[in-house]
């Protein structure tokens, strides 16, 4: 096996076996070098993934050492001396096929980033224990984290693999499943490659002549930058460039809605949060770039941060964005009916304030980007774009003489490459938004930037905003060389937006029978430093403030407020989770006042067809909310300690903004049709159901649709993959494209006749109303395309431990049963953590979490039993009736757990996470084991 080495003044030897082949390496004698580095950077083996190096807390880097699973990111190369290392690449063909088949069949792979490590763990476990129990499998997976699956189907996968190893045969897929039509279990697109680590993520990719980038973050959440000195960084051999705000040729500020987020903080400017980027470094290797970034010296005037949204709104408070003249980002209001009269009629009134916490998405793949420049004259490239062997002449460049405004990091003018265009590999949730913003930063036409999605390792809303795409593009722009930039886990913690912590002050009344008469809500969200989509999150929290209930009178005000805390943006649920925690908890307390239980008060108040949601929208299409409630009645009524909660979540952005889906089907040859969409595959299974939609629309077999992608080659701008909208909008647009293709086939043409042709499809919903508007319009407003509906039940045992979750959801139409189950299991996992253990705390603007374990995300052995019930009430505006389900899955979870705890000990808990509860203590207690 060929080996490569980094240049270093001192080397150390490593002799071992890797995948059955003897290896002898000369490694740089560098601190912190790990076995994972050896495998990935020196041997080109990429199935072990780097999710948290050197923390050894995610399990993505698992390999076998002398047959025993180990975490390679925490082992020095010396630990491998004389050992036999096995990765997925080194398994024999039979085991590779069996482990991949098992995970794909059981739905144990979603985004796929953590799965190769778990597959390796499963292989090691079954070699030692050929017939492991489910509890033994869950216990073996303790070192692993997964944010997508909820672990249930991973345990299923390893259990199936063990049976295959014992000689049992896997059942053949049914004829229906092989058809790939809507409603069948079509195997996940590229699922086998994902399980085996063969599907590349951005950090697995290399490009000829590629250099590496790193970023230097601020040392203070609020401080004025006085000076940037890059001389120590530039003195390192192999460092090509240090870039700062002075190097930005276009607009330095980006943002999906408000352009308030600087890609670099300029000299003289205040930092606004601990994730602000001051400088970027370009070097020969990632290790060198990161080392050099630490050597960029910054002089500050340190200022006191503003960290409380109430204080931020006080007169005279320091302004996070002085040009705005206020720290109030947005104010959403909704008034409907006579609230005062509603409270006068009420037999029972409760007033209280609920608090939800900041949450880290903890997607397993850290942010990464590759930017590849196309030079106008490649034969006369600038010095900075020379191959590595020629880089010495320009490694230091020169310090700027333009003074403080330009900064010290601008190199000599002749180091600026003459770049014609850029190609960007991005993992963002909107390739067209990435294209637009990168072009804006570079000050060039949009069509000079092409972006292509590399399906990411999880997102959950956290990759809507750009992270380091603009910085990576700028580095490629000024050097003329391909650049890869990957964040460390602590950098990821600092940079991307989180779930909003929200304070929800409520007053709610009901009559003597428990029917709600009025709701008054005052909501304030800590926006953090930058707008992101926070105005919409707080708008959505306000619009969902009454849950899926009949409320005749509403008075709501919802504020999004800037602070110097970490920025907050989109996260699964998008404000509806926070509102649900408050309204559902209050409903339980009203039920007690009335003398009825949690089921009965919901039975008396849930919305029925034709009635108005909080926003005034009449729910005039079929929906199965009552069916979800009735589906869990017996399990709730029969349990000693159970909590119940209903949920509603919009599908589509709505609120006056257009929802547009676009797709294209290109016939590439007689056996291949390429599906293109503007939406992102991030583990939710979108590309798989795109194939199913295409099969249904055209009648062609799934094997024909062998390529699915999202890029900017065709103008298929659909906006962000958010608001549970991709299923609906991609499905409807593919149906339109498929209809056009099928028309040609029905005329007698073959795919051979159609080679080279592209069939476009577009579907849009442009008829929604802004929140609080059109209330007097005949028929009322239509604030969203449609909604998802759910009821969930949480059950505790006699010790207060959470032992079971039951989730009943109206999904419209089941497109792929296995994938749908995975989405729901993953939602419950995230919702349970949100309820009991997860928090992403900051003190004085500084993030306290340093490691993944600090976030409180649950592991496999900590999960309760989960039961799923799917109701199908088809929506006529949705593709084949299917609603999006990506967010509704965890909207009722936290409140139903809170309700179960209230039933158990009578304690009203108004703050998340409920760490004081017996359910939380049972999870965090050492050595807790679950069946």
Secondary structure as GFF3:
##gff-version 3
##sequence-region A 1 931
A	DSSP	beta_strand	11	18	.	.	.	ID=ss1
A	DSSP	beta_strand	21	28	.	.	.	ID=ss2
A	DSSP	alpha_helix	35	37	.	.	.	ID=ss3
A	DSSP	pi_helix	38	42	.	.	.	ID=ss4
A	DSSP	beta_strand	62	65	.	.	.	ID=ss5
A	DSSP	beta_strand	68	71	.	.	.	ID=ss6
A	DSSP	three_ten_helix	72	74	.	.	.	ID=ss7
A	DSSP	three_ten_helix	77	80	.	.	.	ID=ss8
A	DSSP	beta_strand	84	86	.	.	.	ID=ss9
A	DSSP	three_ten_helix	88	90	.	.	.	ID=ss10
A	DSSP	alpha_helix	93	106	.	.	.	ID=ss11
A	DSSP	alpha_helix	115	128	.	.	.	ID=ss12
A	DSSP	alpha_helix	134	140	.	.	.	ID=ss13
A	DSSP	three_ten_helix	141	143	.	.	.	ID=ss14
A	DSSP	alpha_helix	152	165	.	.	.	ID=ss15
A	DSSP	alpha_helix	175	179	.	.	.	ID=ss16
A	DSSP	alpha_helix	191	195	.	.	.	ID=ss17
A	DSSP	three_ten_helix	202	204	.	.	.	ID=ss18
A	DSSP	beta_strand	211	217	.	.	.	ID=ss19
A	DSSP	beta_strand	223	229	.	.	.	ID=ss20
A	DSSP	alpha_helix	231	234	.	.	.	ID=ss21
A	DSSP	beta_strand	239	243	.	.	.	ID=ss22
A	DSSP	three_ten_helix	245	247	.	.	.	ID=ss23
A	DSSP	beta_strand	253	254	.	.	.	ID=ss24
A	DSSP	beta_strand	261	262	.	.	.	ID=ss25
A	DSSP	beta_strand	277	283	.	.	.	ID=ss26
A	DSSP	alpha_helix	286	294	.	.	.	ID=ss27
A	DSSP	beta_strand	297	302	.	.	.	ID=ss28
A	DSSP	alpha_helix	309	313	.	.	.	ID=ss29
A	DSSP	three_ten_helix	322	324	.	.	.	ID=ss30
A	DSSP	beta_strand	328	336	.	.	.	ID=ss31
A	DSSP	alpha_helix	339	345	.	.	.	ID=ss32
A	DSSP	beta_strand	348	355	.	.	.	ID=ss33
A	DSSP	beta_strand	368	375	.	.	.	ID=ss34
A	DSSP	three_ten_helix	378	380	.	.	.	ID=ss35
A	DSSP	three_ten_helix	383	385	.	.	.	ID=ss36
A	DSSP	three_ten_helix	388	394	.	.	.	ID=ss37
A	DSSP	three_ten_helix	413	415	.	.	.	ID=ss38
A	DSSP	beta_strand	419	426	.	.	.	ID=ss39
A	DSSP	alpha_helix	431	442	.	.	.	ID=ss40
A	DSSP	three_ten_helix	446	448	.	.	.	ID=ss41
A	DSSP	beta_strand	449	453	.	.	.	ID=ss42
A	DSSP	alpha_helix	469	479	.	.	.	ID=ss43
A	DSSP	beta_strand	483	486	.	.	.	ID=ss44
A	DSSP	alpha_helix	489	495	.	.	.	ID=ss45
A	DSSP	beta_strand	502	510	.	.	.	ID=ss46
A	DSSP	beta_strand	516	528	.	.	.	ID=ss47
A	DSSP	alpha_helix	534	543	.	.	.	ID=ss48
A	DSSP	beta_strand	554	562	.	.	.	ID=ss49
A	DSSP	alpha_helix	576	594	.	.	.	ID=ss50
A	DSSP	alpha_helix	598	605	.	.	.	ID=ss51
A	DSSP	alpha_helix	625	631	.	.	.	ID=ss52
A	DSSP	alpha_helix	633	638	.	.	.	ID=ss53
A	DSSP	beta_strand	641	651	.	.	.	ID=ss54
A	DSSP	beta_strand	659	669	.	.	.	ID=ss55
A	DSSP	beta_strand	672	677	.	.	.	ID=ss56
A	DSSP	alpha_helix	686	698	.	.	.	ID=ss57
A	DSSP	three_ten_helix	702	704	.	.	.	ID=ss58
A	DSSP	beta_strand	707	709	.	.	.	ID=ss59
A	DSSP	alpha_helix	726	746	.	.	.	ID=ss60
A	DSSP	beta_strand	758	765	.	.	.	ID=ss61
A	DSSP	beta_strand	786	796	.	.	.	ID=ss62
A	DSSP	beta_strand	802	810	.	.	.	ID=ss63
A	DSSP	alpha_helix	817	836	.	.	.	ID=ss64
A	DSSP	beta_strand	842	843	.	.	.	ID=ss65
A	DSSP	beta_strand	846	847	.	.	.	ID=ss66
A	DSSP	three_ten_helix	852	855	.	.	.	ID=ss67
A	DSSP	three_ten_helix	860	862	.	.	.	ID=ss68
A	DSSP	beta_strand	865	871	.	.	.	ID=ss69
A	DSSP	three_ten_helix	879	881	.	.	.	ID=ss70
A	DSSP	three_ten_helix	888	890	.	.	.	ID=ss71
A	DSSP	alpha_helix	893	905	.	.	.	ID=ss72
A	DSSP	alpha_helix	918	924	.	.	.	ID=ss73
###
